[in-house]
Amino acid sequence: MTRSTNKPEWRRSRSCGSAACIEVAKVGDLFMIRDSKNPAAQPLSFTADEWAAFTGGVVAGDFDFE
């Protein structure tokens, strides 16, 4: 079976308990992010390097509120 790259497969955190979540999809070489409350809006897209920098910052605690 071949997957179509025309329609993103959106994923959200398992800890999301409502419809107010951020969803992520990978399409080709791009990572895309959208607001689950407004799925028709244009998603933000990032290169693999930009995505790696962001997720690395999350793991390192760069975005933690103190």
Distance bins in CASP14 RR format, pairs under 12 A and 6 or more apart:
PFRMAT RR
TARGET T0000
AUTHOR 0000-0000-0000
RMODE 2
METHOD distances of the structure
MODEL  1
3 9 1 0 0 1 0 0 0 0 0 0 0
3 26 0 0 0 0 0 1 0 0 0 0 0
3 27 0 0 0 0 0 1 0 0 0 0 0
3 28 0 0 0 0 0 1 0 0 0 0 0
4 27 0 0 0 0 0 1 0 0 0 0 0
4 28 0 0 0 0 0 1 0 0 0 0 0
5 25 0 0 0 0 0 1 0 0 0 0 0
5 26 0 0 0 0 1 0 0 0 0 0 0
5 27 1 0 0 1 0 0 0 0 0 0 0
5 28 1 0 0 1 0 0 0 0 0 0 0
5 29 0 0 0 0 0 1 0 0 0 0 0
5 30 0 0 0 0 0 1 0 0 0 0 0
5 32 0 0 0 0 0 1 0 0 0 0 0
6 25 0 0 0 0 0 1 0 0 0 0 0
6 27 0 0 0 0 1 0 0 0 0 0 0
6 28 0 0 0 0 0 1 0 0 0 0 0
7 25 0 0 0 0 1 0 0 0 0 0 0
7 27 0 0 0 0 1 0 0 0 0 0 0
7 32 0 0 0 0 0 1 0 0 0 0 0
7 39 0 0 0 0 0 1 0 0 0 0 0
8 23 0 0 0 0 1 0 0 0 0 0 0
8 24 0 0 0 0 1 0 0 0 0 0 0
8 25 1 1 0 0 0 0 0 0 0 0 0
8 26 1 0 0 1 0 0 0 0 0 0 0
8 27 1 0 1 0 0 0 0 0 0 0 0
8 28 0 0 0 0 1 0 0 0 0 0 0
8 30 0 0 0 0 1 0 0 0 0 0 0
8 31 0 0 0 0 0 1 0 0 0 0 0
8 32 1 0 0 1 0 0 0 0 0 0 0
8 33 0 0 0 0 0 1 0 0 0 0 0
8 34 0 0 0 0 1 0 0 0 0 0 0
8 39 0 0 0 0 0 1 0 0 0 0 0
8 43 1 0 0 1 0 0 0 0 0 0 0
8 45 0 0 0 0 0 1 0 0 0 0 0
9 23 0 0 0 0 1 0 0 0 0 0 0
9 24 0 0 0 0 1 0 0 0 0 0 0
9 25 1 0 1 0 0 0 0 0 0 0 0
9 26 1 0 0 1 0 0 0 0 0 0 0
9 27 0 0 0 0 1 0 0 0 0 0 0
9 28 0 0 0 0 0 1 0 0 0 0 0
9 32 0 0 0 0 0 1 0 0 0 0 0
10 16 0 0 0 0 0 1 0 0 0 0 0
10 21 0 0 0 0 1 0 0 0 0 0 0
10 22 0 0 0 0 1 0 0 0 0 0 0
10 23 1 0 1 0 0 0 0 0 0 0 0
10 24 1 0 0 1 0 0 0 0 0 0 0
10 25 1 0 1 0 0 0 0 0 0 0 0
10 26 0 0 0 0 0 1 0 0 0 0 0
10 27 0 0 0 0 0 1 0 0 0 0 0
10 31 0 0 0 0 0 1 0 0 0 0 0
10 32 0 0 0 0 1 0 0 0 0 0 0
10 33 0 0 0 0 1 0 0 0 0 0 0
10 34 1 0 0 1 0 0 0 0 0 0 0
10 35 0 0 0 0 0 1 0 0 0 0 0
10 36 1 0 0 1 0 0 0 0 0 0 0
10 39 1 0 0 1 0 0 0 0 0 0 0
10 43 0 0 0 0 1 0 0 0 0 0 0
11 21 0 0 0 0 1 0 0 0 0 0 0
11 22 0 0 0 0 0 1 0 0 0 0 0
11 23 1 0 0 1 0 0 0 0 0 0 0
11 24 1 0 1 0 0 0 0 0 0 0 0
11 25 1 0 0 1 0 0 0 0 0 0 0
11 26 0 0 0 0 1 0 0 0 0 0 0
11 31 0 0 0 0 0 1 0 0 0 0 0
11 32 0 0 0 0 0 1 0 0 0 0 0
11 33 0 0 0 0 0 1 0 0 0 0 0
11 34 0 0 0 0 0 1 0 0 0 0 0
11 36 0 0 0 0 0 1 0 0 0 0 0
12 18 0 0 0 0 0 1 0 0 0 0 0
12 19 0 0 0 0 1 0 0 0 0 0 0
12 20 0 0 0 0 0 1 0 0 0 0 0
12 21 1 0 1 0 0 0 0 0 0 0 0
12 22 1 0 0 1 0 0 0 0 0 0 0
12 23 1 0 1 0 0 0 0 0 0 0 0
12 24 1 0 0 1 0 0 0 0 0 0 0
12 25 0 0 0 0 0 1 0 0 0 0 0
12 33 0 0 0 0 0 1 0 0 0 0 0
12 34 0 0 0 0 1 0 0 0 0 0 0
12 35 0 0 0 0 0 1 0 0 0 0 0
12 36 1 0 0 1 0 0 0 0 0 0 0
12 37 0 0 0 0 0 1 0 0 0 0 0
12 39 0 0 0 0 0 1 0 0 0 0 0
13 20 0 0 0 0 0 1 0 0 0 0 0
13 21 1 0 0 1 0 0 0 0 0 0 0
13 22 1 0 0 1 0 0 0 0 0 0 0
13 23 0 0 0 0 1 0 0 0 0 0 0
13 24 0 0 0 0 1 0 0 0 0 0 0
13 36 0 0 0 0 0 1 0 0 0 0 0
13 58 0 0 0 0 0 1 0 0 0 0 0
14 21 0 0 0 0 0 1 0 0 0 0 0
15 21 0 0 0 0 1 0 0 0 0 0 0
15 22 0 0 0 0 0 1 0 0 0 0 0
16 22 0 0 0 0 1 0 0 0 0 0 0
16 23 0 0 0 0 1 0 0 0 0 0 0
16 24 0 0 0 0 0 1 0 0 0 0 0
16 35 0 0 0 0 0 1 0 0 0 0 0
16 36 1 0 0 1 0 0 0 0 0 0 0
16 37 0 0 0 0 0 1 0 0 0 0 0
17 36 0 0 0 0 0 1 0 0 0 0 0
18 36 0 0 0 0 1 0 0 0 0 0 0
18 37 0 0 0 0 1 0 0 0 0 0 0
19 35 0 0 0 0 1 0 0 0 0 0 0
19 36 1 0 1 0 0 0 0 0 0 0 0
19 37 1 0 0 1 0 0 0 0 0 0 0
19 38 0 0 0 0 0 1 0 0 0 0 0
19 39 0 0 0 0 1 0 0 0 0 0 0
20 35 0 0 0 0 1 0 0 0 0 0 0
20 36 1 0 0 1 0 0 0 0 0 0 0
20 37 1 0 1 0 0 0 0 0 0 0 0
20 38 0 0 0 0 0 1 0 0 0 0 0
21 33 0 0 0 0 0 1 0 0 0 0 0
21 34 0 0 0 0 1 0 0 0 0 0 0
21 35 0 0 0 0 1 0 0 0 0 0 0
21 36 1 0 1 0 0 0 0 0 0 0 0
21 37 0 0 0 0 1 0 0 0 0 0 0
21 38 0 0 0 0 0 1 0 0 0 0 0
21 39 0 0 0 0 0 1 0 0 0 0 0
22 31 0 0 0 0 0 1 0 0 0 0 0
22 32 0 0 0 0 0 1 0 0 0 0 0
22 33 1 0 1 0 0 0 0 0 0 0 0
22 34 1 0 0 1 0 0 0 0 0 0 0
22 35 1 0 0 1 0 0 0 0 0 0 0
22 36 1 0 0 1 0 0 0 0 0 0 0
22 37 0 0 0 0 1 0 0 0 0 0 0
22 38 0 0 0 0 0 1 0 0 0 0 0
22 39 0 0 0 0 0 1 0 0 0 0 0
22 43 0 0 0 0 0 1 0 0 0 0 0
22 44 0 0 0 0 1 0 0 0 0 0 0
22 54 0 0 0 0 0 1 0 0 0 0 0
22 58 0 0 0 0 0 1 0 0 0 0 0
23 31 0 0 0 0 0 1 0 0 0 0 0
23 32 0 0 0 0 1 0 0 0 0 0 0
23 33 1 0 0 1 0 0 0 0 0 0 0
23 34 1 0 1 0 0 0 0 0 0 0 0
23 35 1 0 0 1 0 0 0 0 0 0 0
23 36 1 0 1 0 0 0 0 0 0 0 0
23 37 0 0 0 0 0 1 0 0 0 0 0
23 38 0 0 0 0 0 1 0 0 0 0 0
23 39 1 0 0 1 0 0 0 0 0 0 0
23 41 0 0 0 0 0 1 0 0 0 0 0
23 43 0 0 0 0 1 0 0 0 0 0 0
23 44 0 0 0 0 0 1 0 0 0 0 0
24 30 0 0 0 0 0 1 0 0 0 0 0
24 31 1 0 0 1 0 0 0 0 0 0 0
24 32 1 0 0 1 0 0 0 0 0 0 0
24 33 1 0 1 0 0 0 0 0 0 0 0
24 34 0 0 0 0 1 0 0 0 0 0 0
24 35 0 0 0 0 0 1 0 0 0 0 0
24 36 0 0 0 0 0 1 0 0 0 0 0
24 43 0 0 0 0 1 0 0 0 0 0 0
24 44 0 0 0 0 0 1 0 0 0 0 0
24 45 0 0 0 0 0 1 0 0 0 0 0
24 46 0 0 0 0 1 0 0 0 0 0 0
24 51 0 0 0 0 1 0 0 0 0 0 0
24 54 0 0 0 0 0 1 0 0 0 0 0
24 55 0 0 0 0 1 0 0 0 0 0 0
25 31 1 0 0 1 0 0 0 0 0 0 0
25 32 1 0 1 0 0 0 0 0 0 0 0
25 33 0 0 0 0 1 0 0 0 0 0 0
25 34 1 0 0 1 0 0 0 0 0 0 0
25 36 0 0 0 0 0 1 0 0 0 0 0
25 39 0 0 0 0 0 1 0 0 0 0 0
25 43 1 0 0 1 0 0 0 0 0 0 0
25 44 0 0 0 0 0 1 0 0 0 0 0
25 45 0 0 0 0 1 0 0 0 0 0 0
25 46 0 0 0 0 0 1 0 0 0 0 0
25 51 0 0 0 0 0 1 0 0 0 0 0
26 32 1 0 0 1 0 0 0 0 0 0 0
26 33 0 0 0 0 0 1 0 0 0 0 0
26 43 0 0 0 0 0 1 0 0 0 0 0
26 45 0 0 0 0 0 1 0 0 0 0 0
26 46 0 0 0 0 0 1 0 0 0 0 0
26 47 0 0 0 0 0 1 0 0 0 0 0
26 48 0 0 0 0 1 0 0 0 0 0 0
26 51 0 0 0 0 1 0 0 0 0 0 0
27 33 0 0 0 0 0 1 0 0 0 0 0
27 34 0 0 0 0 0 1 0 0 0 0 0
27 43 0 0 0 0 1 0 0 0 0 0 0
27 45 1 0 0 1 0 0 0 0 0 0 0
27 46 0 0 0 0 0 1 0 0 0 0 0
27 47 0 0 0 0 0 1 0 0 0 0 0
27 48 0 0 0 0 0 1 0 0 0 0 0
28 45 0 0 0 0 0 1 0 0 0 0 0
28 47 0 0 0 0 0 1 0 0 0 0 0
28 48 0 0 0 0 1 0 0 0 0 0 0
29 45 0 0 0 0 1 0 0 0 0 0 0
29 46 0 0 0 0 0 1 0 0 0 0 0
29 47 1 0 0 1 0 0 0 0 0 0 0
29 48 1 0 0 1 0 0 0 0 0 0 0
29 49 0 0 0 0 0 1 0 0 0 0 0
29 50 0 0 0 0 0 1 0 0 0 0 0
29 51 0 0 0 0 1 0 0 0 0 0 0
30 43 0 0 0 0 1 0 0 0 0 0 0
30 44 0 0 0 0 1 0 0 0 0 0 0
30 45 1 0 1 0 0 0 0 0 0 0 0
30 46 1 0 0 1 0 0 0 0 0 0 0
30 47 1 0 0 1 0 0 0 0 0 0 0
30 48 1 0 0 1 0 0 0 0 0 0 0
30 49 0 0 0 0 0 1 0 0 0 0 0
30 50 0 0 0 0 1 0 0 0 0 0 0
30 51 0 0 0 0 1 0 0 0 0 0 0
31 43 0 0 0 0 1 0 0 0 0 0 0
31 44 0 0 0 0 1 0 0 0 0 0 0
31 45 1 0 0 1 0 0 0 0 0 0 0
31 46 1 0 1 0 0 0 0 0 0 0 0
31 47 1 0 0 1 0 0 0 0 0 0 0
31 48 1 0 0 1 0 0 0 0 0 0 0
31 49 0 0 0 0 0 1 0 0 0 0 0
31 50 1 0 0 1 0 0 0 0 0 0 0
31 51 1 0 1 0 0 0 0 0 0 0 0
31 52 0 0 0 0 1 0 0 0 0 0 0
31 53 0 0 0 0 0 1 0 0 0 0 0
31 54 0 0 0 0 1 0 0 0 0 0 0
31 55 0 0 0 0 1 0 0 0 0 0 0
32 39 0 0 0 0 0 1 0 0 0 0 0
32 41 0 0 0 0 0 1 0 0 0 0 0
32 42 0 0 0 0 1 0 0 0 0 0 0
32 43 1 0 1 0 0 0 0 0 0 0 0
32 44 1 0 0 1 0 0 0 0 0 0 0
32 45 1 0 1 0 0 0 0 0 0 0 0
32 46 1 0 0 1 0 0 0 0 0 0 0
32 47 0 0 0 0 0 1 0 0 0 0 0
32 50 0 0 0 0 0 1 0 0 0 0 0
32 51 0 0 0 0 1 0 0 0 0 0 0
33 39 0 0 0 0 0 1 0 0 0 0 0
33 41 0 0 0 0 0 1 0 0 0 0 0
33 42 0 0 0 0 0 1 0 0 0 0 0
33 43 1 0 1 0 0 0 0 0 0 0 0
33 44 1 0 1 0 0 0 0 0 0 0 0
33 45 1 0 0 1 0 0 0 0 0 0 0
33 46 1 0 0 1 0 0 0 0 0 0 0
33 50 0 0 0 0 0 1 0 0 0 0 0
33 51 0 0 0 0 1 0 0 0 0 0 0
33 54 0 0 0 0 1 0 0 0 0 0 0
33 55 0 0 0 0 0 1 0 0 0 0 0
34 40 0 0 0 0 1 0 0 0 0 0 0
34 41 1 0 0 1 0 0 0 0 0 0 0
34 42 0 0 0 0 1 0 0 0 0 0 0
34 43 1 1 0 0 0 0 0 0 0 0 0
34 44 1 0 0 1 0 0 0 0 0 0 0
34 45 0 0 0 0 1 0 0 0 0 0 0
35 41 1 0 0 1 0 0 0 0 0 0 0
35 42 0 0 0 0 0 1 0 0 0 0 0
35 43 0 0 0 0 1 0 0 0 0 0 0
35 44 0 0 0 0 1 0 0 0 0 0 0
36 43 0 0 0 0 0 1 0 0 0 0 0
44 50 0 0 0 0 0 1 0 0 0 0 0
44 51 0 0 0 0 0 1 0 0 0 0 0
44 54 0 0 0 0 0 1 0 0 0 0 0
45 51 0 0 0 0 1 0 0 0 0 0 0
46 52 0 0 0 0 1 0 0 0 0 0 0
46 53 0 0 0 0 1 0 0 0 0 0 0
46 54 1 0 0 1 0 0 0 0 0 0 0
46 55 0 0 0 0 0 1 0 0 0 0 0
47 53 0 0 0 0 1 0 0 0 0 0 0
47 54 0 0 0 0 0 1 0 0 0 0 0
48 54 0 0 0 0 0 1 0 0 0 0 0
48 55 0 0 0 0 0 1 0 0 0 0 0
49 55 0 0 0 0 0 1 0 0 0 0 0
49 56 0 0 0 0 0 1 0 0 0 0 0
50 56 0 0 0 0 0 1 0 0 0 0 0
50 57 0 0 0 0 0 1 0 0 0 0 0
51 57 0 0 0 0 0 1 0 0 0 0 0
51 58 0 0 0 0 0 1 0 0 0 0 0
52 58 0 0 0 0 0 1 0 0 0 0 0
52 59 0 0 0 0 0 1 0 0 0 0 0
53 59 0 0 0 0 0 1 0 0 0 0 0
53 60 0 0 0 0 0 1 0 0 0 0 0
53 62 0 0 0 0 1 0 0 0 0 0 0
53 63 0 0 0 0 0 1 0 0 0 0 0
54 60 0 0 0 0 0 1 0 0 0 0 0
54 61 0 0 0 0 0 1 0 0 0 0 0
54 62 0 0 0 0 1 0 0 0 0 0 0
54 63 0 0 0 0 1 0 0 0 0 0 0
55 61 0 0 0 0 0 1 0 0 0 0 0
55 62 0 0 0 0 0 1 0 0 0 0 0
55 63 0 0 0 0 0 1 0 0 0 0 0
56 62 1 0 0 1 0 0 0 0 0 0 0
56 63 0 0 0 0 1 0 0 0 0 0 0
57 63 1 0 0 1 0 0 0 0 0 0 0
57 64 0 0 0 0 1 0 0 0 0 0 0
58 64 0 0 0 0 1 0 0 0 0 0 0
END
